[in-house]
Amino acid sequence: MCGLIGGADDLVHFSCTMDTTEFRRRGKEMVDLIADYLENIEQRTVYPDVEPGYLRSLIPEEAPEDPDTYEDVVKDIERVIMPGVTHWHSPYFYAYFPTANSFPAMLADMLSGAIGCIGFSWAASPACTELETVMMDWLGKMLKLPEDFIAGTHGQGGGVIQGTASEATLVALLAARCRAVRMILASDPQRPETGITSKLVAYSSDQAHCSVERAGMIAGVRMKKIPTDQSDKYAVQGETLRRMIQEDKAAGLIPFYFCATLGTTPSCAFDHITELGPICNAEKIWMHIDAAYAGSSFICPEFRPLLNGIEFADSFNFNAHKWLLVNFDCSTMWVKKRSDLIGAFKMDPLYLKHDHQESGMITDYRHWQIPLGRRFRSLKMWFVFRMYGLKGLQDYIRKHVELAKEFESLVRADQRFEISADVVLGLVCFRLKGSNEVNETLLKRINNGRKIHLVPCLLSGQFVLRFALCARTTESRHIREAWRLITQLAEEVMQELPH
Ligand SMILES: Cc1ncc(COP(=O)(O)O)c(C=O)c1O
């Protein structure tokens, strides 16, 4: 509530003072607004019809001098914001990979916002740190991670919540760089450090997410892409990595980091970590596993074999905020040896010191990440894990996989289309048999229609449409409706273009 003070002649505006009484009322209204939005989301056009810069003309050039009312702000949500929203939680959204959305996580985020602590050290808010360590252990146990990755009370390893998979990849790369330099200096103390870093070489698949290549750019190290092909289902083969390492060593380079992907972004391919891991271990190369999307599925026993070989990894990460019903941001990362991370990033200015930090009993998560500040993100894991239970989470993953299989059957039953990669989880890569031009035109028509939303990928030079199961509320009827639209547009395109 915003108000005025003073008598009739000397009215003085003062700033917004939404008090607790007002907050209770508005908070309940906001919950209703959110529930209405999500309940009716499928009636909205999934992809917005706006031009770049659309928003600037809808709001003033400057922030208001005097306070607006809450009603004014709420009114502008439909006028200003919603026209430019891509509705990621519409059951007609099939682009990218999912981003999680559940009621327990949203409520936990409200509480996190209210507590509003910045948990960079144990002392900065003990519950923030301790719940995170235990939640990472809970999740690690759901995934049946090797004991080495579980913190427990005396473990050498453990988990941390990063903001994104990109950060996890970078943090692992920086820790690996530090470990490699220290190992070389230990045996050759006279060698100049710059002479070592300029020779370092890291590897990832040519199917890896671009954030991996970017991590190499940020860290200032060579990043080589390992070629994959269709005959190997776009997975990195042990033999290819071994050959590249030998060639690079012969050329005087120092291999130090390999980022394997489980569930690549284009086609959800899985690198052969049971072959790759022993090679990395023998060469003292840090193996990081990026399973940003697929990682959530490993809580199901039938998908857990995809993670076999994890025992060879130094670090492992996936986005619980993608497919595990924990809203963004919650990128869960485990390391076997926490000292590898802490040793790489430790800074201890006086103003951050506290009584317990040398006790060996506590974790100061600021040493595990790039920023200092961190939100109380484990609350949303706690709410979600308790309110869904492992069984509820497994059922959710299985439902998406079943829907993907249903969509795959629809595609396979139509002779005009082909499936472009194995459907293992909730992603179906498909295309019209024919030219890239036909497929590009089809995708453009689909997205211009704005009823469903998909994005493409390139596999072996072919333009492919990706159909990713995303929303929590997607049902069989949505899949069938999407397929009806796709085939109707395909018919139009095929009549117009040679294929
Ligand atoms: C395999 C993979 N790695 C990394 C990323 C990047 O994720 P983030 O936005 O969390 O950095 C993605 C995004 O979809 C991905 O699919």
The ligand as an SDF file (V2000), in Angstrom:
LIG
                    3D

 16 16  0  0  0  0  0  0  0  0999 V2000
   23.9520  -31.1990  -22.5630 C   0  0  0  0  0  0  0  0  0  0  0  0
   23.8060  -29.7650  -22.1110 C   0  0  0  0  0  0  0  0  0  0  0  0
   24.8220  -29.1820  -21.4490 N   0  0  0  0  0  0  0  0  0  0  0  0
   24.7500  -27.9110  -21.0370 C   0  0  0  0  0  0  0  0  0  0  0  0
   23.6300  -27.1540  -21.2570 C   0  0  0  0  0  0  0  0  0  0  0  0
   23.6060  -25.7330  -20.7840 C   0  0  0  0  0  0  0  0  0  0  0  0
   22.7990  -25.6490  -19.6650 O   0  0  0  0  0  0  0  0  0  0  0  0
   22.8110  -24.3750  -18.7130 P   0  0  0  0  0  0  0  0  0  0  0  0
   21.8270  -23.4220  -19.2730 O   0  0  0  0  0  0  0  0  0  0  0  0
   22.3560  -24.9380  -17.3850 O   0  0  0  0  0  0  0  0  0  0  0  0
   24.1690  -23.8260  -18.6510 O   0  0  0  0  0  0  0  0  0  0  0  0
   22.5340  -27.7200  -21.9270 C   0  0  0  0  0  0  0  0  0  0  0  0
   21.3080  -26.9380  -22.1750 C   0  0  0  0  0  0  0  0  0  0  0  0
   20.3130  -27.4170  -22.5960 O   0  0  0  0  0  0  0  0  0  0  0  0
   22.6300  -29.0570  -22.3650 C   0  0  0  0  0  0  0  0  0  0  0  0
   21.6410  -29.6410  -23.0380 O   0  0  0  0  0  0  0  0  0  0  0  0
  1  2  1  0
  2  3  1  0
  2 15  2  0
  3  4  2  0
  4  5  1  0
  5  6  1  0
  5 12  2  0
  6  7  1  0
  7  8  1  0
  8  9  2  0
  8 10  1  0
  8 11  1  0
 12 13  1  0
 12 15  1  0
 13 14  2  0
 15 16  1  0
M  END
$$$$
